[in-house]
């Protein structure tokens, strides 16, 4: 809503930033409560160059409240950092947020890297809509998409833990 109001010129950029900071801080504080060990684990992060955090933070909060262990890694996260986090967490799911269309060459490089580094260990999903124009690449690499928070609500941790058990 805040982003829409800013796009429509109904609030200033400074107002949009102030409200976004409050929402961001509230979500970060809410995520500190954590989930009990033993549940499916999700890593969420913004792709390199991506700084829009509210949606992946919200998704992390939703997942946590639906029985997932969820960890939000931040904005502008390099793929090497994601790889390290995956090795340490043994996550079942990684959601990479990208709201800005990066161009086909960069998208292909990211997706190729995600498949080689992450997909063998966990399911990778795209969120944010920045890669929506690359449905052919997402399908080729077996990367699912989350376009709305209602899609996040449909993620069942039991499906990911049983699917992953055979691959470890």
Secondary structure, DSSP 8 states (H G I E B T S, - for coil): -HHHHHHTTSS-HHHHHHHHHHHHHHHHHHHTT---TTS-EEEEEE-TT----HHHHHHHHHHHHTT-EEEE--SS--HHHHHHHHHHH--SEEEEE--S---HHHHHHHHHHHIIIIITTSEEEEESSTTGGGHHHHHHHT-EEE-SHHHHHT--HHHHHHHHHTT-
